[in-house]
Amino acid sequence: MRSDRWNGPQHLTILAAALGLGLGAIALGQARRRRAFDFHGRSVLITGGSRGLGLVIARLVAAEGARVTIVARDADELERARQILLPAGGDITCVVGDVSKPAHAESMVREVVERTGRIDVLINNAGVIRVGPLAHMDPADFEEALGVHFRGPLHAMLTALPVMRRQAFGRIVNIASVGGQVAVPHLAPYCASKFALVGLSDSIRAEVARAGIYVTTVTPGLMRTGSPFNAWFKGQNRREFAWFTIADSLPAVTVSAAAAAAVVVDACRHGDAHRAIGWTARAAAIANALAPNLVARNMAVMNDWLLPGTSEGGNAAHSGWQSLSDRAPSRLTKLTERAAAENNELPY
């Protein structure tokens, strides 16, 4: 009996399914293009905009003529950022605020609306990183991470959404992390709070879409923004800083700040639901979805064999700048050092 003979109904079903998928992809692509907008003249609020990824995003939208407001806790750092952004053009305003405090998160949105008359784009980018063994983390570390990564975006969104509803237009971008999809050892407060942000961002999306508001969840992998120098390290802080900074400098597995910012701006422009940044972020999320037990075992091996352990006095937190050693900075961390210089991550 021949095995390749025509089976009319079965083949027609396959062809119909393929045609349906193709037409669906075309329709989605057309809808995505229709959602695109120009940043020129738009009121854009970026938290954590004084350095790193937030600063690079601000530069891109300012170059398109947006009215950009950047928020950070340090006034001097904000002023340096403003000077960096001025050549890009646009209208740059700096606001000192701590998004982990609900009143600050709400007031920064109100200030933007009072000054510009609207808020078109809210990018929740502010972040904190504490690296170290769970044994050296305390409840305050988790509260800090949740305040910045979850409560800050929550209160900012709740304040901005009524304004966006009245405008019948709005874009919200929540910068989460692959660490909000796949938990990584020695980053428990960070991962727990980023998981919360992913859930918050994804759950709000469907409820506001009818009002012309699109919520985008961004999950970057390792990026070369220079941030390790301003992260905080516990346990064997010099060794923790070394592995973290070396990993953040690997050219084959990391993404430059400029490339990451371009993805964020493109996703915002088109109202995408979700964008991952970097092949490692996509691969890790897929692996965790398909083989969670295998990923869990590999994380345990990494923790036992590759990461530094606890140490006496390890409960104290040290910044990256306080954790330098002969391993970092070194030839292995050159890309992160260069990014720190480019993205306002240097101490002054």
C-alpha positions as CSV (number, residue, x, y, z in Angstrom):
1,M,0.0,0.0,0.0
2,R,1.3,3.5,-0.8
3,S,1.7,5.7,2.2
4,D,1.9,9.0,0.3
5,R,-1.4,9.0,-1.5
6,W,-3.8,12.0,-1.3
7,N,-6.1,12.1,1.7
8,G,-8.4,14.8,0.6
9,P,-10.1,15.9,3.9
10,Q,-7.0,15.6,5.9
11,H,-4.8,17.6,3.5
12,L,-7.5,20.3,3.1
13,T,-7.7,20.7,6.8
14,I,-3.9,21.2,7.0
15,L,-4.0,23.7,4.1
16,A,-6.9,25.6,5.7
17,A,-5.0,25.8,9.0
18,A,-1.9,27.0,7.4
19,L,-3.8,29.6,5.4
20,G,-5.6,30.7,8.6
21,L,-2.3,31.1,10.4
22,G,-0.8,33.1,7.5
23,L,-3.8,35.4,7.3
24,G,-3.8,35.8,11.0
25,A,-0.2,36.8,11.0
26,I,-0.8,39.3,8.2
27,A,-3.8,40.8,10.1
28,L,-1.7,41.1,13.3
29,G,1.1,42.8,11.4
30,Q,-1.3,45.3,9.9
31,A,-2.9,46.0,13.3
32,R,0.6,46.5,14.8
33,R,1.4,49.1,12.1
34,R,-1.8,50.9,12.6
35,R,-1.0,51.3,16.3
36,A,2.4,52.9,15.6
37,F,2.7,56.6,16.7
38,D,5.3,59.4,16.5
39,F,6.9,60.5,19.7
40,H,7.2,64.1,18.4
41,G,5.4,66.4,20.9
42,R,4.4,63.5,23.1
43,S,4.7,63.8,26.9
44,V,6.9,60.9,28.1
45,L,7.7,60.1,31.7
46,I,10.7,57.7,32.4
47,T,11.5,56.6,35.9
48,G,15.1,55.7,36.6
49,G,15.9,58.0,33.7
50,S,19.1,59.5,35.0
51,R,21.5,56.6,34.0
52,G,21.7,53.2,32.4
53,L,18.9,52.0,30.2
54,G,16.5,54.7,31.2
55,L,18.9,57.4,30.1
56,V,19.5,55.8,26.7
57,I,15.7,55.4,26.2
58,A,15.3,59.1,27.1
59,R,17.9,60.1,24.5
60,L,16.1,58.1,21.7
61,V,12.6,59.6,22.4
62,A,14.1,63.1,22.9
63,A,15.7,62.9,19.5
64,E,12.2,62.4,18.1
65,G,11.0,65.6,19.7
66,A,9.3,64.2,22.7
67,R,8.7,66.2,25.9
68,V,10.7,64.0,28.3
69,T,10.5,64.0,32.0
70,I,13.1,61.8,33.8
71,V,12.8,60.8,37.5
72,A,15.5,59.7,39.9
73,R,16.5,60.1,43.5
74,D,19.7,62.0,43.0
75,A,19.5,65.7,41.9
76,D,23.1,65.9,40.9
77,E,22.8,62.7,38.8
78,L,19.7,64.1,37.2
79,E,21.4,67.3,36.2
80,R,24.3,65.4,34.6
81,A,21.7,63.3,32.7
82,R,20.0,66.5,31.5
83,Q,23.3,67.8,30.2
84,I,23.9,64.5,28.4
85,L,20.4,64.6,26.9
86,L,20.3,68.3,25.7
87,P,22.2,67.6,22.4
88,A,19.5,65.1,21.5
89,G,16.9,67.9,21.4
90,G,13.4,67.8,22.7
91,D,12.2,69.2,26.0
92,I,13.9,67.7,29.0
93,T,12.6,68.1,32.6
94,C,14.1,66.5,35.7
95,V,12.1,65.5,38.7
96,V,13.7,64.3,42.0
97,G,11.6,61.4,43.4
98,D,11.7,58.0,45.0
99,V,9.2,55.7,43.2
100,S,9.3,53.3,46.1
101,K,7.2,55.9,48.0
102,P,3.6,55.9,46.8
103,A,3.2,59.6,47.3
104,H,6.3,60.3,45.1
105,A,5.1,57.9,42.4
106,E,1.7,59.6,42.3
107,S,3.1,63.2,42.5
108,M,5.5,62.7,39.6
109,V,2.7,61.8,37.3
110,R,0.5,64.7,38.4
111,E,3.5,67.1,38.0
112,V,3.9,65.9,34.4
113,V,0.2,66.3,33.6
114,E,0.1,69.8,35.2
115,R,3.1,70.9,33.2
116,T,2.3,69.4,29.8
117,G,-1.4,68.9,30.0
118,R,-1.2,65.2,29.4
119,I,0.8,62.0,29.8
120,D,1.2,59.9,26.7
121,V,3.9,57.5,27.7
122,L,4.8,56.1,31.1
123,I,8.0,54.0,31.2
124,N,8.5,52.3,34.6
125,N,12.2,51.6,34.4
126,A,13.6,52.4,37.9
127,G,15.4,49.5,39.4
128,V,17.5,48.3,42.3
129,I,19.7,45.2,42.5
130,R,21.0,43.4,45.6
131,V,23.1,40.4,44.9
132,G,24.1,37.8,47.5
133,P,23.0,34.5,49.2
134,L,19.6,34.3,50.7
135,A,21.2,33.8,54.1
136,H,22.4,37.4,54.0
137,M,19.1,38.9,52.7
138,D,16.7,40.4,55.2
139,P,13.0,41.5,54.9
140,A,14.1,45.0,54.2
141,D,15.9,43.9,51.0
142,F,12.7,42.4,49.8
143,E,10.6,45.4,50.8
144,E,13.0,47.7,48.9
145,A,12.8,45.7,45.7
146,L,9.0,45.4,45.9
147,G,8.8,49.1,46.5
148,V,10.8,50.0,43.5
149,H,9.7,47.3,41.1
150,F,6.1,46.7,42.1
151,R,4.5,49.4,44.2
152,G,6.2,52.3,42.3
153,P,4.9,51.1,38.9
154,L,1.5,50.3,40.5
155,H,0.9,53.8,41.9
156,A,2.3,55.5,38.8
157,M,0.0,53.5,36.6
158,L,-3.1,54.0,38.8
159,T,-2.4,57.8,38.7
160,A,-1.7,57.9,35.0
161,L,-4.6,55.6,33.7
162,P,-7.5,58.1,34.4
163,V,-5.6,60.7,32.4
164,M,-4.9,58.3,29.6
165,R,-8.5,57.2,29.5
166,R,-9.6,60.8,29.1
167,Q,-7.1,61.2,26.3
168,A,-8.3,57.9,24.7
169,F,-4.6,57.2,24.2
170,G,-1.7,55.9,26.3
171,R,1.4,53.7,26.3
172,I,2.7,52.1,29.5
173,V,6.0,50.2,29.4
174,N,7.1,48.1,32.4
175,I,10.8,47.2,32.3
176,A,10.8,43.8,34.1
177,S,13.5,41.2,33.5
178,V,14.1,37.6,32.5
179,G,14.6,37.3,36.2
180,G,10.8,37.9,36.4
181,Q,10.3,34.7,34.4
182,V,13.2,32.5,35.5
183,A,14.4,32.8,39.1
184,V,18.2,33.1,39.5
185,P,20.1,32.3,42.7
186,H,21.6,35.1,44.7
187,L,19.0,37.5,43.3
188,A,16.0,36.5,45.4
189,P,14.6,40.0,46.2
190,Y,15.2,41.2,42.6
191,C,13.5,38.1,41.0
192,A,10.6,38.1,43.5
193,S,9.8,41.7,42.7
194,K,10.3,41.4,39.0
195,F,7.9,38.4,38.9
196,A,5.4,40.6,40.7
197,L,5.9,43.3,38.1
198,V,5.4,40.9,35.2
199,G,2.1,39.7,36.7
200,L,0.9,43.2,37.4
201,S,1.8,44.4,33.9
202,D,0.2,41.5,32.1
203,S,-3.0,41.6,34.3
204,I,-3.7,45.2,33.6
205,R,-3.2,45.0,29.9
206,A,-6.5,43.5,28.9
207,E,-8.6,45.8,31.1
208,V,-7.3,49.0,29.5
209,A,-6.9,48.0,25.8
210,R,-10.4,49.1,24.9
211,A,-9.6,52.6,26.1
212,G,-6.8,52.9,23.6
213,I,-4.1,52.2,26.2
214,Y,-1.5,49.6,25.5
215,V,0.7,48.0,28.2
216,T,4.0,46.5,27.2
217,T,6.0,44.1,29.4
218,V,9.7,44.1,28.6
219,T,11.9,41.3,29.8
220,P,15.6,42.0,29.2
221,G,18.4,39.5,29.7
222,L,21.9,40.6,30.4
223,M,22.5,44.2,29.2
224,R,25.7,46.2,29.1
225,T,24.4,49.4,30.8
226,G,27.1,49.7,33.4
227,S,24.7,49.0,36.2
228,P,26.8,46.5,38.2
229,F,28.9,49.4,39.6
230,N,25.7,50.8,41.2
231,A,24.3,47.5,42.4
232,W,24.6,46.3,46.0
233,F,26.4,43.1,47.1
234,K,26.2,41.0,50.2
235,G,28.0,37.9,51.4
236,Q,31.4,37.7,49.8
237,N,30.8,41.0,48.1
238,R,34.0,41.2,46.0
239,R,33.5,37.8,44.6
240,E,29.7,38.5,44.0
241,F,30.6,41.7,42.2
242,A,33.2,39.9,40.1
243,W,30.9,37.1,38.8
244,F,28.0,39.6,38.2
245,T,30.2,42.1,36.3
246,I,32.0,39.5,34.2
247,A,28.6,37.9,33.2
248,D,27.3,41.4,32.3
249,S,30.3,42.0,30.0
250,L,30.2,38.8,27.9
251,P,29.7,40.0,24.3
252,A,28.1,36.8,23.0
253,V,25.4,36.7,25.6
254,T,24.8,40.4,26.5
255,V,23.0,43.2,24.7
256,S,24.3,46.8,24.5
257,A,22.3,49.5,26.1
258,A,21.7,51.2,22.8
259,A,20.3,48.0,21.2
260,A,18.1,47.3,24.3
261,A,16.7,50.8,24.3
262,A,15.9,50.6,20.6
263,V,13.8,47.5,21.3
264,V,12.0,49.2,24.2
265,V,11.1,52.2,22.0
266,D,10.0,50.1,19.1
267,A,7.8,47.9,21.4
268,C,6.3,51.1,22.9
269,R,5.7,52.7,19.5
270,H,3.7,49.7,18.3
271,G,1.9,48.8,21.6
272,D,3.4,45.3,21.8
273,A,2.2,43.1,24.6
274,H,5.6,41.6,25.4
275,R,9.1,42.0,24.2
276,A,12.2,40.0,25.3
277,I,15.6,41.5,24.9
278,G,18.5,39.2,23.9
279,W,18.5,35.6,22.8
280,T,19.5,34.5,26.3
281,A,16.3,35.9,27.7
282,R,14.2,34.2,25.1
283,A,16.0,30.9,25.5
284,A,15.8,30.9,29.3
285,A,12.1,31.6,29.3
286,I,11.4,28.9,26.7
287,A,13.6,26.4,28.6
288,N,11.8,27.1,31.9
289,A,8.4,26.7,30.3
290,L,9.3,23.4,28.6
291,A,11.6,21.8,31.2
292,P,11.2,23.6,34.6
293,N,12.6,20.7,36.6
294,L,15.8,20.6,34.4
295,V,16.2,24.4,34.8
296,A,15.8,24.1,38.5
297,R,18.5,21.4,38.8
298,N,20.8,23.5,36.7
299,M,20.2,26.6,38.9
300,A,21.0,24.4,42.0
301,V,24.3,23.3,40.4
302,M,25.2,26.9,39.5
303,N,24.5,27.9,43.1
304,D,26.5,25.1,44.6
305,W,29.5,25.1,42.3
306,L,29.9,28.5,40.7
307,L,28.6,31.2,43.1
308,P,30.3,32.5,46.2
309,G,28.9,31.4,49.6
310,T,28.1,33.1,52.8
311,S,30.7,35.0,54.9
312,E,31.1,36.5,58.4
313,G,29.8,40.0,58.3
314,G,28.1,39.3,55.0
315,N,24.8,41.0,56.0
316,A,26.4,44.4,55.2
317,A,25.7,45.7,51.7
318,H,28.5,47.2,49.6
319,S,28.1,49.0,46.3
320,G,29.9,47.8,43.2
321,W,32.3,50.7,43.6
322,Q,33.1,49.4,47.1
323,S,33.6,45.8,45.9
324,L,36.4,46.2,43.4
325,S,39.1,43.5,43.2
326,D,41.8,42.1,40.9
327,R,39.0,40.2,39.0
328,A,36.8,43.2,38.4
329,P,37.6,45.6,37.0
330,S,39.8,43.6,34.6
331,R,40.1,42.7,31.0
332,L,37.0,40.6,31.4
333,T,34.9,43.6,32.4
334,K,36.0,46.2,29.9
335,L,32.6,46.3,28.1
336,T,30.8,47.1,31.4
337,E,33.3,49.7,32.3
338,R,32.8,51.4,28.9
339,A,29.1,51.2,29.4
340,A,29.3,52.8,32.8
341,A,31.3,55.7,31.4
342,E,28.8,56.2,28.5
343,N,25.6,55.9,30.6
344,N,26.2,58.1,33.6
345,E,27.0,55.2,35.9
346,L,30.3,56.6,37.2
347,P,30.6,58.1,40.7
348,Y,31.2,61.8,41.1
